[in-house]
């Protein structure tokens, strides 16, 4: 913990707050501190991984997808895009609909991450085996994210992307976190899918 943050904690401890409120304030501060990295923030829009990996286009999904939630929880899913395994003739500017569901999301811990990166390091460096790291915001400053980058560097894994979550991932993660039912056909989708979804989603304000 930095000297500045230690000073903040001491000021909280010396403040004339109610004991219960002080306890909650300290726990909240420690939680935020533990999830925030001291590394320089990673700005997704400033890193063109497609160009860095010398690809002709971007892939949104692979066999290995990690989503970093706003609170720092890591979710893993293996819903791959059809664009990766066959030439669908569709538009690579939009993600495929992959049929992701809340039950497909697995909460990942550091031990899981280490095993995952180790397994990826032993696979051919093709698009199916790239690690997709998805964030809810353009700026990443969480310890879990930099832990992933550290593991990738240790295993000499360059075949990874860092991108914003797709709308499908966002909706599914929100349903998972809030423990609410998820129904693809009751969402008013704002963006389009590259592939054909049948039957197509209808426009609705209900969620």
N, C-alpha and C positions, 0 to 999 in steps of 0.2 A: 504494500500500500504506500502511495507517495506521501511525502511530507505534508503537502497541502491537504490531502484527504485525511491524514492523521489529525491535523489541526481542526478540520471540520468535525471529526468524531469527538475530540476533546471539548469543542464548543457545545456540541449537543449534550455531552455528559454534564457540563457545568451550567446548562440552561435551566431555568425554573419551570420545566415542563412537568406535567403529570407523569408519574412513573410508567403507567401503561402506555401512554402515548409516546414517551421517550423510547421505550423498548421497541415499539413498532417502527418508529423512525429510524432507529439504529439498524434493525433487521433489513429494512428496505434499502438503506444506504449500502450495507454490506453486500446485499444481493446484486445491486446495480454495479458495485465495484468489482465483484467477482466475475461478472459477465462482460465487462468492458476491458478491451485490450489497450495497452500503452503504445501499440504499434500505430504507425501512420494509417489513417483510414484507407481502405481499398475502394476506389471509385470504379464501379462497373463500366460506366459509359466512357471512361478514359482508357480502358483495356480492351482492345479488339482481339479477342482470343481466336476468332476465325482467321484473321490475318496472321497472328502469331503462330498458329498451328499450320499455316499454309493450306487452308481449306478453301474450296470454291464457294461454299455456303455454310450456313450455321445449322446445327442440329439442336433441337430443343430437348430431346430425351435420349437416353441410352439405357443399357441394362443396369446402370448404376446412377441413381439420382438422389441427391441430398438437398433437402429444403431447410433453410434456417429461418425459423419463425421470429417475429419481432421480439419475443422474450428470450431468444437464444436456444430454444429447443430444436434439436436436430431430428428431422424425419427422413426416413429412407423409403424409396419405392423403386421397383424395377419395371415399371410400365414403359416399354420402349415404343418409339415412333415407327410406324409402318414405312416412313421415308428412309429409315436406316437399313431396312432389309430387302426392299424392292423398289423399283422405279415406278412410282405411282403417277408421275407426270403432274404432280400438284405443285403449289406455290410454297417455296421454302421460306418465305417471309412470315408465314403463319404456322403455329404449332398444329400438329395433328390432335384430333380428339383421341385420347388413349383409354377412355373408360375408367379413369382413376376413381377410387372410392375410399372413404375414410378407413375402412378395414385394411386397405393396402398399405397404409402408412405405419411404419415401424419406428418407434423412438430409439435413437441411437446414442450410445454412451462412448466414451473415449476408447474403451477396449474393443468395441465393435468397429470403430473407425480404423484402428490400427490393423485389424484383421482384414478389413475391406480393402484398404490401400495396398496391403501386402499381396492380396490376391490379384488386384488389378495390375500390379507391377510385373506379374508373371504371365500376363495375357498379351496377345498381339496388339499393337497400337493402332487399332482401327476404330471407326466411329461407334460401333456397338459397345466397345469397351472403354469409351471415354467416361470420365466422371463428370456428371453435371451437378454443379453447385448453384442452387437457386436461392435468391434473397428477395425479401419483400421491399427492400429499399435499395437505391442506387449506391449508397454509402455503407460500407461494411466495416464495423469497428468492434466486433464481438470476439471474445477469446476462442469460442468454438471454431469460428471461421479460420483464424490464424493458426489454430492447432491443426486443422486440416491441411493448410498450406505447408506447415512444418513437416507433417507426415509425408506429404507428396514429395517434398524436396529430399527428405531422408531416403526415400525409395526411388529417387530419380524418375518420378512419374510426371511427364509433361503433358500427357494426354488428358487434359481436363478443361472444362469451360466454367466460367462464372457468369451467371445471367440473372435477370429478374424472373420471378415466378411467372408461370403462365396463368391465365385467368382460371383455367381448370384447376391447377394446383392451389391457387389462392382460395377458391371456393371450398375445395375439399379439406384443406388444412383448417379453415375457419370452422367448418362443420365438426371436424375432429376435436379441436380445442374447446369449442363451446358445447360439445356433446348434443348437437341438434341433428335431426334427420337431413340427409342429403338426397336431393332428387334433381338429376340433371335437367329434367323437363319442366321444372318449376323455377328455373333461374333465367333472368333476363340477361342473356349473354351480350356483352358490349363489343367483343371482338369476334372475328370469324375463325373457323378451323380450316386447315389446309385440305383435309380429307372430307369425304362426304359422310355425313351422319344421317343414318336412317332409322326411324323417321326423324326428320330435322327438328331441332328445338324450336318451340314456338315462343313468341315474345310475350312476356308476362311480367307484371310488376311484383308478383308474389314470389316469396323466397321461402 
